């Protein structure tokens, strides 16, 4: 058994096909496939189900994946210790847009302070992509929004960092900002800037409007683009209050937010990591900075 064989299995699991994994690893597809086949013969286990449309990890492979990733993490720790902290790989964070300005950026600034050479790789992803990346080891930490009553997948460990509520986001000069709160009917009468399908705030908007959605519904790929559209007067949006409060657009007076009448739905931002993973020291340090920025010590 060789370390690269384990890396090949993890890559195929992550990218969904032998072809994409071989392109990422810069290894020929036949060589990658043969290396995995040799590992399967050595273990006496079929790890991958090879299909015309890609490759998928088998049920038995999923059971062994946790141990496989544990070995790779241990190798990563050993390499980092041998090479020294300055050569350590970047901490990989997957995040939804909300809270980036108020939470993630200050935490990265604190993490880099006093750590020469410390690197962070931030990827703006959908929540399901973040959860998949944590599960397969391509991400170290994840920041996601969670609606009240919903939970994170059982193989991930979640810690609440910020709790808030969903609010209406409006251009600062909009007549509705003269009210202390706005209603769902108020928002139905406006062009609406909705988040991408499947996101937490998309689910919230669908729940809020029920079977009577706004007539004009724009769709954007995340909260940052949504706030820009609102600032340009192209519609109203709903986002967590912590994603708007302190945002540069809000501080500069281009957007404002108001509570939604009759709705007390809690939204929280959670820090996720793989439940059984023993994090590398840099990962643990950045997680601590995120908790400190959230006021959790």
N, C-alpha and C positions, 0 to 999 in steps of 0.2 A: 504493500500500500504506500502510495506517495502523496505528498501534500497537494501536488498539482491535480491529482485525480479528484480529491475532495473539492478543490477550487473549481474544477470543471463542472461537477455536479451542482454546486451552488450557483454557478453562472447560468447553467441551463434552466434551473428552477427560477432564477431571477428574470431571465430574458424570454423564456417560453419556447425556445427552439434551439436546436443544435447550431443552426446557421447563425442566428444572432449572437449566441454565446461565442462561437468561433471568431466572429468579426470583432467582438469586444476584446477577446483575449489575444487576438492576433495569432491564432493557431488554426491550422487547416481543419475543416470539418471532419474529414476522415480520421485524422489523428486524434481529435477530441473524442469522437465517437468510440474509437477503438480503446482509448484510455479508460473511458467509463465502462465499456464492456468488460475489460480486464478486471476492473474493480468489482463489478457485479459477479464475475466468475469466482474471484477470490473470496468474496463474502458469501456467495451462494444466495444472493438476494437480487431481485430485479428492482432497480432504483427508479428507472425512467420508463414510462410508456411512450414509445416512439410512434408517432402518427404522421399522416401526410401533412396535416396543418400545423405541426409543431411537436414538441415533446412535453409531457406532463409527468410530474413526480407521482409515483405509485403510492398506495396507502401505506405499504411497508416503508417506502422511502420517506414519507412524511414522519413516520415514527422515529426514523434514524436521523432526520434532518437536524433536530435539536442538538444531538451529539456531534454531528458533523460540523455544525457552526461553532459549537463549543471548542472543538479542536482548532479550527481556523482562528478563533479569537485568542486562544492560548498561544498559537504561533505568532499572531500579530503582536501580542504583548511581549513575547520573547524578542521579536525583531526590533520592536520599539526600544526595549531596554538595552539591547545590544548596540543599536545605532545612536542612542541618546535622544533626549527629549526634542532637540532641535530638528531631528529628522523624522519625528513621528508623523503619521499620516493625519490628514484633516479629520476633524470631528464632523460627521455627516448628519445634517439636520433637515428633515422634511417638515414643511410648515404650510398651513393655509395662510392666507394673507392677513386675516384679522389678528391684531395684537403685535404685528411685526414692529411697528414704530414705537409702541409703548413698552414692549416687553423684550423681544428678541434682540433688537439692535443694542439697547443699553446693556443687556446681559453679555453679548459678544464683546462689547467694549471693556466691560469689567473682566471678562475671562482673559482677554489678550493683555491686559495690564499686568506687567511683571512676568509675562511668559514669552520671552523672545522666541520667535519662530512658530508660535502657536497659530494653527490654521483652522478655519471653520468653513465648511462647504454647505451652503444653504440652497435647498431646492424647493421651489414653490410647486406644490403638488396637490392633487385631490386627496381627500381623506382616505379613500380606499387604497390609493397608491402609497400613501404614507404607511398605512397598516401593513400592506404587503411588503414594503421595503424593510420594515422593522422585523417582520416575520422571517424574511429570507436573508437578513444580515447586510443588505445594501445600505441601510440607514442605521444610525446609532440612536437618535432621538427623534421624536415627532411632536409637533404642536398641532392640536386639532380642537375644533369647537364641538361641544357636546350639548345637545338639548336635554332639558330636565326630563328624567324618566328613561333616557337611553343610556346604554353602557358600552364600554369598549370591549373588543373581542377578548375571550378568556385567555388566549395565549399572550396577551400584552398586559403590562402593568401601567396603570394610569394614576396620576396625581393631579388633583385640581390646583391650578395656579391662580386663576382669576374667575370670579363669578360676577355676572352682570345680568342684564335683561335685553331683550330685543327692542330696538327703538326705530322710529322712522327717521331717515336721513334726508334732509331737504336742502335746496339752495338757501343760503342765509337770507336772501331778500324775498323768499317765498311768503305769501300771505299766511300760510299755515304756521310759520314760526312765531306768529303773534299769539298763538294759543299755548296753553300749558301742556296740552296733550292733543293727539290727533286720533281719529278713528279709522277702522278698516275701510269704511265708506269713503272717508276723505282720500285715502290712498287709492281706492278703486277709481276715483275720478281723475287721477293723475296718470301720466305715462309712468310705467313702473320699470325700474332697473333691477332685474332679478339675477341672483347668482346662478351658477351652472347647475344643471340638473344633477341630483344626487348629493349635493352639498347640504350641510346642516341648515344654512339659511334658506336654501331653496325649499327644503322640507317644511321649515317654519312658515314661509310665505304661502305655500300650498295649504297648510293647516289654517292660516289666518284668513285667507280669502275663500276657502271652501269651494263651492261650485259656482262662485261668481268672481272670477279673477278680473283684474283691470283689463280694459279693452286693448290697450297698448302695453305690451310686455317685452322690453328689451332683455337680452341675456348677455352676461359678461362672465369672464373666466375667473373672477375673484373680486374680493372686496376693494382692493386698491383701484382697479379699473372702474368699479362701480362708483366709488367716491368721486373719481374724476368726471364721470358722466353727470353725476348730480351737480358738481360744481359748475359744469357747463350749462346747467339748466335743462338737461335732457330728460329729467324724470326724478322720481323719488325712489328710495331704496329702504330695505330693512336690514340692519346689521346689529351685532352686539354693541352695547354702549362703549365697551372698552376698546373696540376697534375704531371708534370715532373720537372719543375724548382724548385730547392731546395730539391728534393727528395734525400734520402741518397744514392741511386744508381747513381744518376746524380752527386752528390757532390763528390762521390768517384771515378768518372771517368769511371764507367762501362757502362753507357748508355748516349746517347746524343739525341738532337732533332733538327729537321730542319723544316722550313716552307714548305708547300706544294704549288708548283708552280701553279698559276692560281686559287687558292682557297682562298677566304677571308671569309669563313664561321665563324661566331662568335659563340662561345660556352660560356655559363655562368653558374656559380654555384648559385643556389637560395636557400635561407632559407625559408622553408615552415612551416606553421602551419594552424590549422583549422580556417577558416575565422571568425566564430562567437565566438570562444572560448576566454574567459578572462583568460589569462595564470596565473598560480601560480607564486608567486614571484621568486622561483628558476628558473623556465622556462624562465621568462622574463630576469633574470640576465644572464643566459647562452646565450640567444639570443643577449643580449647587448655585451657580450664578443666576440661572433662570428662577430658581426658588427664591433667592434673595431679592431679585428684582420684583418678584410678585409679593414681597413682604412676608415670606414664609421662613425666614431665618437663613 
